[in-house]
Amino acid sequence: MEAEKGQLSEKNVDAQGQKAIHGIDLPRTVTAQAKKATGGIDLHFAAGSCSPIHILLGGEKYKNLPLKDRIKDYPGFDVARFSLESDGERLTIAATLKNPPVTPVKNPAAGPLRDLPTAVPHNVVDLFFDTDNNPKTGVGIFRGREQGGGFELKSQLYVCLVYDAEAYACDGAEDGKVTGSFAGVELGRFEQPEEGQYWSETEPIADIGNGTRLPIVDNVVKAELKYADLKVKSGQTIRIVVKKSCGGDLADDGGFSPEILLTLK
């Protein structure tokens, strides 16, 4: 079925509830209920509420430029659709952006900025996982709640650019000609916060350097998370919240999806 903007399209979907996430309260105006799904689910976000990415260009190539010329704005990654699909071994996560995220071009203006791409390596979405589907466990901290949010894991999906000499970056601009791109994903487990610590830090489980690099095709940024890394199995129901990295401060829903209760294939 066609999903309305800001809602979820469904595959065997119902249920209730919505929570705050990782130190940020969802706005009170958000009333979307949690959704149940089996195998996979599609999320549709309202497009257009996306601020630019501000990057301070560094390195020898740019150090002599005036500061105002070293600050470059790139279009934010405006997520229109996000999907989760399980297959018994992997959870595939895919963000469909309003526009293709990477189109290297030659700037007609002379000078050191001529080889910069029209995009910059950056985070696209954050995902928060409650793998035992129990809000009373886990250490993800939430503002205004006495207990943790129940989330054990955090994952981040990135647009990564490949440069000369096979160097790559997934967050922030680098020197060099862009020769390719790929989707990168990180996964970490929340650590128990120290007394008085507001945020829960994460201990890396899987990082971009040792993960599978999937190509970015048109405007789709897609990656895979292994069941073994998530420590889940087929038939297990997990709780997930997705947050757009771009435009959350401009959107009524803060960029968050409703909670998803996904039963894995």
ChimeraX attribute file (.defattr): number of C-alpha atoms within 10 A of each C-alpha:
attribute: neighborCount
match mode: 1-to-1
recipient: residues
	/A:1	7
	/A:2	9
	/A:3	14
	/A:4	12
	/A:5	14
	/A:6	22
	/A:7	17
	/A:8	26
	/A:9	20
	/A:10	18
	/A:11	15
	/A:12	12
	/A:13	16
	/A:14	13
	/A:15	12
	/A:16	14
	/A:17	12
	/A:18	17
	/A:19	17
	/A:20	19
	/A:21	22
	/A:22	19
	/A:23	17
	/A:24	13
	/A:25	14
	/A:26	20
	/A:27	14
	/A:28	8
	/A:29	8
	/A:30	15
	/A:31	13
	/A:32	16
	/A:33	18
	/A:34	21
	/A:35	25
	/A:36	22
	/A:37	21
	/A:38	19
	/A:39	19
	/A:40	21
	/A:41	22
	/A:42	18
	/A:43	23
	/A:44	21
	/A:45	23
	/A:46	18
	/A:47	16
	/A:48	14
	/A:49	17
	/A:50	21
	/A:51	18
	/A:52	14
	/A:53	17
	/A:54	14
	/A:55	15
	/A:56	14
	/A:57	20
	/A:58	16
	/A:59	10
	/A:60	8
	/A:61	14
	/A:62	17
	/A:63	11
	/A:64	11
	/A:65	13
	/A:66	9
	/A:67	11
	/A:68	8
	/A:69	12
	/A:70	16
	/A:71	14
	/A:72	16
	/A:73	15
	/A:74	16
	/A:75	16
	/A:76	25
	/A:77	29
	/A:78	27
	/A:79	30
	/A:80	19
	/A:81	22
	/A:82	23
	/A:83	17
	/A:84	19
	/A:85	19
	/A:86	22
	/A:87	13
	/A:88	15
	/A:89	16
	/A:90	21
	/A:91	20
	/A:92	16
	/A:93	20
	/A:94	20
	/A:95	26
	/A:96	21
	/A:97	20
	/A:98	16
	/A:99	15
	/A:100	17
	/A:101	28
	/A:102	22
	/A:103	14
	/A:104	17
	/A:105	13
	/A:106	13
	/A:107	14
	/A:108	9
	/A:109	9
	/A:110	9
	/A:111	10
	/A:112	12
	/A:113	17
	/A:114	13
	/A:115	18
	/A:116	20
	/A:117	20
	/A:118	16
	/A:119	22
	/A:120	27
	/A:121	25
	/A:122	23
	/A:123	22
	/A:124	24
	/A:125	24
	/A:126	19
	/A:127	18
	/A:128	25
	/A:129	22
	/A:130	22
	/A:131	23
	/A:132	18
	/A:133	19
	/A:134	14
	/A:135	18
	/A:136	12
	/A:137	16
	/A:138	23
	/A:139	24
	/A:140	30
	/A:141	26
	/A:142	21
	/A:143	17
	/A:144	10
	/A:145	11
	/A:146	8
	/A:147	15
	/A:148	20
	/A:149	24
	/A:150	24
	/A:151	28
	/A:152	24
	/A:153	24
	/A:154	26
	/A:155	21
	/A:156	20
	/A:157	26
	/A:158	25
	/A:159	25
	/A:160	29
	/A:161	29
	/A:162	19
	/A:163	17
	/A:164	12
	/A:165	9
	/A:166	10
	/A:167	13
	/A:168	19
	/A:169	19
	/A:170	22
	/A:171	15
	/A:172	17
	/A:173	20
	/A:174	21
	/A:175	17
	/A:176	14
	/A:177	16
	/A:178	21
	/A:179	14
	/A:180	17
	/A:181	24
	/A:182	22
	/A:183	26
	/A:184	30
	/A:185	29
	/A:186	21
	/A:187	23
	/A:188	20
	/A:189	23
	/A:190	20
	/A:191	16
	/A:192	15
	/A:193	15
	/A:194	10
	/A:195	6
	/A:196	6
	/A:197	10
	/A:198	14
	/A:199	18
	/A:200	19
	/A:201	18
	/A:202	19
	/A:203	13
	/A:204	14
	/A:205	14
	/A:206	18
	/A:207	15
	/A:208	18
	/A:209	11
	/A:210	10
	/A:211	15
	/A:212	15
	/A:213	17
	/A:214	15
	/A:215	17
	/A:216	20
	/A:217	15
	/A:218	13
	/A:219	16
	/A:220	20
	/A:221	26
	/A:222	25
	/A:223	24
	/A:224	23
	/A:225	20
	/A:226	16
	/A:227	17
	/A:228	10
	/A:229	12
	/A:230	20
	/A:231	9
	/A:232	18
	/A:233	16
	/A:234	15
	/A:235	13
	/A:236	15
	/A:237	22
	/A:238	19
	/A:239	22
	/A:240	23
	/A:241	22
	/A:242	22
	/A:243	21
	/A:244	23
	/A:245	24
	/A:246	24
	/A:247	21
	/A:248	16
	/A:249	13
	/A:250	13
	/A:251	18
	/A:252	17
	/A:253	21
	/A:254	19
	/A:255	24
	/A:256	25
	/A:257	27
	/A:258	27
	/A:259	23
	/A:260	27
	/A:261	24
	/A:262	25
	/A:263	18
	/A:264	23
	/A:265	18
